[in-house]
Amino acid sequence: MGSILQDRTVVIFGGTSGIGLAAAQQAKAEGAEVIVVGFNAEGAERVAAENGFAGWRAADVTFISGALADRPSAQGTAVLAAASAAMEALARGLALELAPVRVNTLSPGTTDTPLLARTLGAHRDAYVAALTEKLPQRRLGTAEEAGAAVVFLMGSGFMNGETLHVDGGARLV
Ligand SMILES: NC(=O)c1ccc[n+]([C@@H]2O[C@H](COP(=O)([O-])OP(=O)(O)OC[C@H]3O[C@@H](n4cnc5c(N)ncnc54)[C@H](OP(=O)(O)O)[C@@H]3O)[C@@H](O)[C@H]2O)c1
């Protein structure tokens, strides 16, 4: 029986050393196309060449938290709010620990993506209608607006340890 990894593409963050590298090597041995991500470009390129991996990347880091970190709801989202706030604190800590790698966080407000229907089910439309009535711009954010903010964080070389809020002012109301 073939491996479940045969002909799959596997991307391993932290795959240039230690446990990540061992996992990358074993995934390759099982037939996967492996791409490793590290922080050091030269090291990642060398490790990929030595191991015959399909590719490598050295990346700055951008997390996505959410407006719940600043403005919790009363709708069973306390754990999500805590996780979002923790992510923002983690980014600030990692910006120091991983320097000179930059680590930032995008905090989107409610954004019109498939996530809403998946998590809210039949309540999605009523939730959106009630929310848009409250929001200063009377609409949800779009995936394109959030995506542009991620690209801005990635491309702005002196932006570091930052949480960028793209929420249409949701935190103000
Ligand atoms: N939409 C919002 O209103 C909103 C607001 C604040 C924060 N956020 C945060 O923004 C992020 C993106 O949200 P979104 O609205 O773009 O969601 P989405 O449309 O549901 O897309 C989620 C993406 O993550 C992938 N994914 C989900 N679980 C995964 C897992 N365990 N391992 C690997 N990939 C996984 C999905 O893959 P598949 O398609 O294959 O499942 C999909 O590509 C999430 O962290 C969300 O909490 C969203």
The ligand as an SDF file (V2000), in Angstrom:
LIG
                    3D

 48 52  0  0  0  0  0  0  0  0999 V2000
  -13.5480   35.9660    8.5710 N   0  0  0  0  0  0  0  0  0  0  0  0
  -13.5530   36.6730    9.6860 C   0  0  0  0  0  0  0  0  0  0  0  0
  -14.5520   37.3550   10.0140 O   0  0  0  0  0  0  0  0  0  0  0  0
  -12.3480   36.7120   10.5800 C   0  0  0  0  0  0  0  0  0  0  0  0
  -12.2700   37.6970   11.5680 C   0  0  0  0  0  0  0  0  0  0  0  0
  -11.1670   37.7300   12.4170 C   0  0  0  0  0  0  0  0  0  0  0  0
  -10.1770   36.7910   12.2700 C   0  0  0  0  0  0  0  0  0  0  0  0
  -10.2760   35.8370   11.3220 N   0  0  0  0  0  0  0  0  0  0  0  0
   -9.2040   34.8430   11.2300 C   0  0  0  0  0  0  0  0  0  0  0  0
   -8.5950   34.9290    9.9610 O   0  0  0  0  0  0  0  0  0  0  0  0
   -8.1090   33.6340    9.5810 C   0  0  0  0  0  0  0  0  0  0  0  0
   -8.6070   33.3100    8.1830 C   0  0  0  0  0  0  0  0  0  0  0  0
  -10.0460   33.3450    8.2210 O   0  0  0  0  0  0  0  0  0  0  0  0
  -10.9200   33.2530    6.8980 P   0  0  0  0  0  0  0  0  0  0  0  0
  -12.1480   34.0120    7.1710 O   0  0  0  0  0  0  0  0  0  0  0  0
  -10.1110   33.5720    5.6970 O   0  0  0  0  0  0  0  0  0  0  0  0
  -11.2740   31.6880    6.9510 O   0  0  0  0  0  0  0  0  0  0  0  0
  -11.6620   30.6730    5.7830 P   0  0  0  0  0  0  0  0  0  0  0  0
  -12.2530   31.3910    4.6090 O   0  0  0  0  0  0  0  0  0  0  0  0
  -12.4490   29.6280    6.4580 O   0  0  0  0  0  0  0  0  0  0  0  0
  -10.2470   30.0720    5.3150 O   0  0  0  0  0  0  0  0  0  0  0  0
   -9.4960   29.3210    6.2500 C   0  0  0  0  0  0  0  0  0  0  0  0
   -8.2710   28.7430    5.5530 C   0  0  0  0  0  0  0  0  0  0  0  0
   -7.5040   28.0410    6.5440 O   0  0  0  0  0  0  0  0  0  0  0  0
   -7.3990   26.6480    6.1470 C   0  0  0  0  0  0  0  0  0  0  0  0
   -7.4410   25.8490    7.3700 N   0  0  0  0  0  0  0  0  0  0  0  0
   -8.4320   25.7660    8.2640 C   0  0  0  0  0  0  0  0  0  0  0  0
   -8.0990   24.9290    9.2630 N   0  0  0  0  0  0  0  0  0  0  0  0
   -6.8630   24.4730    8.9500 C   0  0  0  0  0  0  0  0  0  0  0  0
   -5.9660   23.5720    9.5730 C   0  0  0  0  0  0  0  0  0  0  0  0
   -6.2860   22.9950   10.7300 N   0  0  0  0  0  0  0  0  0  0  0  0
   -4.7860   23.3490    8.9880 N   0  0  0  0  0  0  0  0  0  0  0  0
   -4.4480   23.9520    7.8200 C   0  0  0  0  0  0  0  0  0  0  0  0
   -5.2560   24.8150    7.1830 N   0  0  0  0  0  0  0  0  0  0  0  0
   -6.4410   25.0680    7.7420 C   0  0  0  0  0  0  0  0  0  0  0  0
   -8.5860   26.4120    5.2390 C   0  0  0  0  0  0  0  0  0  0  0  0
   -8.3320   25.3020    4.4030 O   0  0  0  0  0  0  0  0  0  0  0  0
   -9.5920   24.4790    3.7930 P   0  0  0  0  0  0  0  0  0  0  0  0
  -10.3240   25.4420    2.9180 O   0  0  0  0  0  0  0  0  0  0  0  0
   -8.9450   23.3890    3.0760 O   0  0  0  0  0  0  0  0  0  0  0  0
  -10.3820   24.0530    4.9920 O   0  0  0  0  0  0  0  0  0  0  0  0
   -8.6190   27.7280    4.4750 C   0  0  0  0  0  0  0  0  0  0  0  0
   -7.6030   27.7600    3.4900 O   0  0  0  0  0  0  0  0  0  0  0  0
   -8.6190   32.6500   10.6470 C   0  0  0  0  0  0  0  0  0  0  0  0
   -7.5690   32.4100   11.5530 O   0  0  0  0  0  0  0  0  0  0  0  0
   -9.7340   33.4140   11.3450 C   0  0  0  0  0  0  0  0  0  0  0  0
   -9.8990   33.0290   12.6990 O   0  0  0  0  0  0  0  0  0  0  0  0
  -11.3210   35.7870   10.4490 C   0  0  0  0  0  0  0  0  0  0  0  0
  1  2  1  0
  2  3  2  0
  2  4  1  0
  4  5  1  0
  4 48  2  0
  5  6  2  0
  6  7  1  0
  7  8  2  0
  8  9  1  0
  8 48  1  0
  9 10  1  0
  9 46  1  0
 10 11  1  0
 11 12  1  0
 11 44  1  0
 12 13  1  0
 13 14  1  0
 14 15  2  0
 14 16  1  0
 14 17  1  0
 17 18  1  0
 18 19  2  0
 18 20  1  0
 18 21  1  0
 21 22  1  0
 22 23  1  0
 23 24  1  0
 23 42  1  0
 24 25  1  0
 25 26  1  0
 25 36  1  0
 26 27  1  0
 26 35  1  0
 27 28  2  0
 28 29  1  0
 29 30  1  0
 29 35  2  0
 30 31  1  0
 30 32  2  0
 32 33  1  0
 33 34  2  0
 34 35  1  0
 36 37  1  0
 36 42  1  0
 37 38  1  0
 38 39  2  0
 38 40  1  0
 38 41  1  0
 42 43  1  0
 44 45  1  0
 44 46  1  0
 46 47  1  0
M  CHG  2   8   1  16  -1
M  END
$$$$
